Amino acid sequence: MKKVIIHEVGMRDGLQVEREVVPTETKIKWINELISTGMDIIQIGSFVHPVKVPQMADTDLIFKHFSESESKPVNVILSGLVLNEKGLERGMNCGVEMFCMGASASETHSKKNTGMSTDEAVIRIINMAKNAMSENKKIQVSVQSAFGCGYEGKIPKEKVINIISKYLEADIKNISLADTAGHAYPEQVEDVIESVLKLSDNINIACHFHDTYGLGIANCYIAFKCGVGYFESAVAGLGGCPFTAKASGNVCTEDLVHMFNRMGFRKDVDLKKLSSVSKSVEEFFGREMPGKVYRMGTIDY
């Protein structure tokens, strides 16, 4: 059987677009509950400027909390997003286990998100990744806007392949394809993944889909059929990039896990606990979340 790894990103990608700032103690409570569900990796924050993304202002504090021996979780990796060298330094100082970083295939999105061109961002990300690896940290690099851009529209596949080729040349093999704007559709996903897999026999592909047009789960399914085993998703379907034209939620973690359950995978993940977190998120924000399973229940036969 194929192995399916779930990277829960709700506490970072899920919350960053929300205007109502979640108190630190509430985040810690949700993270502890997510740890207890059986997630493999949990992204608990990003090291960005607190003025630009106020929701992430307590990221250092939260990582320090979970790096303390009495709070340090076992059997789960805690990841954090960094955009630049200062963010990497902050992450190093507060116990980040896995660093996620990336460059956008869209020039417009790249400049809005990082202030750099795509080429500048790729060079910077590769150097940062090498620095993190030299400190024995786990790293994952990404290609953002890999399937389309809310500003530029269609992104040529060649731009995506070019970025990944540069990562591979730098001996970086953990690579995420991020559908930042949610433009991906199954046939495109299949085409891009098959092209990427031709670049190397030693590459670990993750997929990060947004559900802007309702195709998130379908894209996960076709990616899995193509051989992808790593998926990034957000509890309750939270999320959206604040630096894209139309921010929309991520693929919902409990919906994704439920799909894999129906296929015979990841039945070790506690869907009831996941749904409980989603209900807590719903109560906090005072609105119904995009996720389906937490509202409808599971199919267990």
Secondary structure, DSSP 8 states (H G I E B T S, - for coil): ----EEEE-IIIIITTT-SS---HHHHHHHHHHHHTTT-SEEEEEEE--TTT-GGGTTHHHHHHHHHSTTT--SS-EEEEEE-SHHHHHHHHHTT-SEEEEEEES-HHHHHHHHSS-HHHHHHHHHHHHHHHHHTT-EEEEEEETTT-BTTTB---HHHHHHHHHHHHHTT--EEEEEETTS---HHHHHHHHHHHHTT-SS-EEEEEEB-TTS-HHHHHHHHHHTT--EEEEBGGG----TTSSS---B-BHHHHHHHHHHTT--TTS-HHHHHHHHHHHHHHHTS--S-SHHHH-----
